[in-house]
Amino acid sequence: MSTRHATQQVNPFLTVPIGRLFLLNALPMTVVMSMGGVLNIVDGVFVGHFIGSDALAAVSLAFPVAMVLSALSTLTGGGMSSLMARHLGAGDRITAGRVFAETHGLVLAISVGLVVLWEVVGTTLIGSMAAGNSKIAELAQDYLRIIILGAPVQLMLGIHADALRSEGQAGLIATLSVLINLFNIGANWLGIVVLGLGVSGSALGTVAAQALGLVLVLGVRRYSKRLLPLSVLRTQSWLGAWLEIIRLGLPLCLSFIGIAVVASTVMLFLRLHAGAEYGALVAAYGVVTRLLSFAFLPQMAIALATQSITGNNVGAGRNDRALATLRLAMSVAFLWCMSVALIGTVAGTTLGSWFSYDPAVIDAVTEILRPMMLLYVSSGPILVLALYFQSLGQSGRTAALTLVKPWLLTPLFILTLSAGFGVRGIWIAFPLAEAIMLIIAVLIARNVLSTTGTQAFNAEEHR
């Protein structure tokens, strides 16, 4: 009992005032996420202006596959973080270290399966998505081949970053993120503009930056006495809690894959309804996905900070602090989403011109953004609520808040509305799906927020 008490005294998640604690975690994580978004936008500018609209369409075509990789990183890192944070909050570093090691084994298995799957179906998949445009298909294949082969590095970097976040090192992650992403931007410039490697230069720059990041986080963990030691990767088995990690990480993972499903659905119905405008609309939709990905990343940073704070406090029995964090985080997410909605509504033409000189692409960006922004303000608070439930180990409620929209509502509305309104119906589907999700979130929050917390955590099995 005394050991646990001592551990709680030195754990800042349990002692620092909530407002300050939230800033100390959310601001660095916002820097981390935003730097990734800046990289994504700068890379799109490089591709669109220095290679051309076909290359921009090819990279847009590759977006669903890239989202699957992000989803797999969320599966492993998110599931691990939910477990690690609660064990660290309870003062059980031994079990936290075991979870850390077991996640490495899961990442290795996923990486091997991913490479094999790409070799079997990758060419056919990209060829079908390119709608018969062999040039775009070839460019997309060149880009994705490098990204897939570098996936083990991306996934390993993801779990080490998530482990540092759970250990209260958000500031360190932010510093490393700035360095890595600046390197990535420079590497992409070198590959695309100087060496003329086209989309392959973009992919090679990304993988090289991820490799540098992995080396840096391994070095930090090796020499820091405050963190779980690297020796746990030698002394602990890499087999074990894979199913538990997957169970906790799966809802958010599937929500990322759902984004890929939505993107693929949009491209399919553009192919059916856009006619001669297909190329311009796909390029424009690729621009919009980059912009919205950038806007999404600070939301995710707020949600991840909430997850880390809540997990540690619920693990220590401090449900009052967890609920206070949730209320603050949802308010901040709402303000961020409101700002994004205003900018997206009034500045579509300017944003589109960043990526392309083609007037058709620029006009299409504006046409797509305006309906998508109608109920965008609700997306951030819902994401925060979802990760709050994940931190409690409540995967069912997390799934309800993260999976219904991308897997059911949005594809269904795209199917029905595009049949009646053509291309315009595709974009109207997004705010309608947001409206239904807002109703679902209100019902879940009203029914459970007064009773979740310590009791909910105690209902989960301690490993």
TAKA-V655413 format. One record per residue. N is the residue number from 1. D_LAST is the distance of its C-alpha to the last C-alpha in Angstrom with 2 decimals. Layout:
<<N;D_LAST> <N;D_LAST>>
//
This chain:
<<1;18.23> <2;20.85> <3;18.62> <4;16.50> <5;19.85> <6;21.32> <7;18.65> <8;19.23> <9;22.96> <10;22.89> <11;20.60> <12;23.26> <13;21.05> <14;21.13> <15;24.79> <16;27.04> <17;28.96> <18;27.60> <19;30.74> <20;30.85> <21;27.14> <22;27.49> <23;30.55> <24;29.01> <25;26.25> <26;28.08> <27;31.33> <28;30.07> <29;27.89> <30;31.05> <31;32.97> <32;30.49> <33;30.60> <34;34.32> <35;35.28> <36;33.79> <37;35.85> <38;38.94> <39;38.57> <40;38.38> <41;41.52> <42;43.44> <43;42.69> <44;44.03> <45;47.14> <46;47.70> <47;47.36> <48;49.52> <49;52.30> <50;52.52> <51;51.78> <52;52.68> <53;51.74> <54;50.98> <55;48.37> <56;46.90> <57;46.78> <58;45.14> <59;42.35> <60;41.98> <61;41.77> <62;38.93> <63;36.96> <64;34.94> <65;33.76> <66;32.91> <67;30.85> <68;28.89> <69;28.03> <70;26.92> <71;24.82> <72;23.06> <73;22.45> <74;20.96> <75;18.76> <76;17.12> <77;17.46> <78;16.71> <79;13.47> <80;12.36> <81;13.79> <82;12.05> <83;8.59> <84;10.48> <85;12.62> <86;10.30> <87;8.68> <88;12.37> <89;13.64> <90;11.74> <91;13.19> <92;10.30> <93;12.18> <94;11.05> <95;7.52> <96;9.59> <97;12.10> <98;10.16> <99;9.43> <100;13.11> <101;14.38> <102;12.86> <103;14.49> <104;17.74> <105;17.82> <106;17.43> <107;20.22> <108;22.41> <109;22.26> <110;23.07> <111;25.88> <112;27.56> <113;27.49> <114;28.93> <115;31.81> <116;32.69> <117;32.72> <118;35.00> <119;37.40> <120;37.69> <121;38.14> <122;38.52> <123;42.32> <124;42.86> <125;40.46> <126;42.11> <127;45.55> <128;45.05> <129;43.75> <130;46.78> <131;49.17> <132;51.59> <133;51.88> <134;51.67> <135;51.84> <136;48.84> <137;46.89> <138;47.73> <139;46.71> <140;43.36> <141;42.68> <142;43.59> <143;41.23> <144;38.22> <145;38.66> <146;38.05> <147;35.11> <148;33.34> <149;33.96> <150;32.54> <151;29.36> <152;27.16> <153;28.25> <154;27.58> <155;24.02> <156;23.19> <157;24.87> <158;22.86> <159;19.39> <160;20.86> <161;22.46> <162;19.35> <163;17.50> <164;20.58> <165;20.60> <166;17.11> <167;18.43> <168;21.49> <169;23.97> <170;25.53> <171;29.00> <172;28.57> <173;27.43> <174;30.53> <175;32.84> <176;31.64> <177;31.84> <178;35.45> <179;36.42> <180;34.85> <181;36.33> <182;39.72> <183;39.69> <184;38.83> <185;41.74> <186;44.05> <187;42.99> <188;43.56> <189;46.96> <190;47.84> <191;46.82> <192;48.34> <193;51.33> <194;52.42> <195;51.63> <196;52.09> <197;49.12> <198;48.61> <199;45.22> <200;44.11> <201;44.66> <202;42.23> <203;39.51> <204;40.15> <205;40.01> <206;36.62> <207;35.08> <208;36.78> <209;35.38> <210;31.80> <211;32.30> <212;33.65> <213;30.68> <214;28.21> <215;30.35> <216;30.42> <217;26.69> <218;26.14> <219;28.94> <220;27.53> <221;24.15> <222;26.05> <223;28.24> <224;26.09> <225;24.63> <226;22.73> <227;20.45> <228;17.75> <229;20.13> <230;21.11> <231;20.76> <232;17.02> <233;18.43> <234;20.39> <235;18.18> <236;14.91> <237;15.00> <238;15.70> <239;14.44> <240;11.05> <241;9.03> <242;12.47> <243;12.40> <244;9.52> <245;11.42> <246;14.59> <247;13.80> <248;13.31> <249;16.13> <250;18.45> <251;20.29> <252;21.51> <253;22.14> <254;24.25> <255;26.03> <256;27.18> <257;28.27> <258;29.93> <259;31.96> <260;33.10> <261;33.95> <262;35.98> <263;37.75> <264;38.62> <265;39.85> <266;42.02> <267;43.54> <268;44.24> <269;46.08> <270;47.86> <271;49.11> <272;50.42> <273;51.99> <274;52.75> <275;55.53> <276;57.17> <277;54.92> <278;51.79> <279;51.64> <280;52.13> <281;49.62> <282;46.90> <283;47.57> <284;47.54> <285;44.30> <286;42.82> <287;44.06> <288;42.53> <289;39.10> <290;39.27> <291;40.34> <292;37.72> <293;35.01> <294;36.21> <295;36.16> <296;32.66> <297;31.11> <298;31.62> <299;30.07> <300;26.98> <301;27.10> <302;27.24> <303;24.34> <304;22.14> <305;23.14> <306;22.20> <307;18.72> <308;18.17> <309;19.76> <310;18.15> <311;14.54> <312;15.19> <313;17.17> <314;15.05> <315;12.13> <316;14.97> <317;16.40> <318;19.41> <319;19.93> <320;23.66> <321;23.30> <322;21.17> <323;23.95> <324;26.66> <325;25.24> <326;25.21> <327;28.83> <328;30.02> <329;28.42> <330;29.88> <331;33.28> <332;33.32> <333;32.30> <334;35.13> <335;37.67> <336;36.73> <337;37.06> <338;40.37> <339;41.74> <340;40.79> <341;42.42> <342;45.61> <343;45.93> <344;45.21> <345;47.81> <346;50.66> <347;50.19> <348;49.57> <349;52.78> <350;52.09> <351;48.56> <352;49.84> <353;52.57> <354;50.06> <355;49.06> <356;52.27> <357;56.05> <358;56.36> <359;57.51> <360;56.07> <361;52.56> <362;52.95> <363;54.22> <364;51.43> <365;48.76> <366;50.35> <367;50.61> <368;46.92> <369;45.56> <370;47.46> <371;46.02> <372;42.48> <373;42.67> <374;43.67> <375;40.25> <376;38.28> <377;37.60> <378;34.91> <379;32.73> <380;31.18> <381;30.16> <382;28.60> <383;26.51> <384;25.34> <385;24.43> <386;22.46> <387;20.29> <388;19.86> <389;18.28> <390;16.12> <391;14.83> <392;13.88> <393;11.97> <394;15.17> <395;16.16> <396;19.08> <397;20.94> <398;20.39> <399;21.93> <400;24.81> <401;25.73> <402;25.52> <403;26.63> <404;29.49> <405;31.94> <406;31.80> <407;31.27> <408;33.56> <409;35.72> <410;37.05> <411;37.95> <412;39.50> <413;41.58> <414;42.65> <415;43.83> <416;45.79> <417;47.20> <418;48.30> <419;50.27> <420;52.25> <421;52.39> <422;51.92> <423;50.24> <424;50.25> <425;48.17> <426;45.34> <427;45.00> <428;45.41> <429;42.34> <430;40.01> <431;40.95> <432;41.00> <433;37.40> <434;36.49> <435;38.33> <436;36.35> <437;33.02> <438;34.18> <439;34.83> <440;31.40> <441;29.69> <442;31.89> <443;31.06> <444;27.26> <445;27.51> <446;29.99> <447;27.98> <448;24.53> <449;24.87> <450;26.07> <451;23.14> <452;20.06> <453;18.08> <454;16.40> <455;16.70> <456;15.39> <457;12.26> <458;11.82> <459;12.39> <460;9.25> <461;6.22> <462;3.78> <463;0.00>>
//
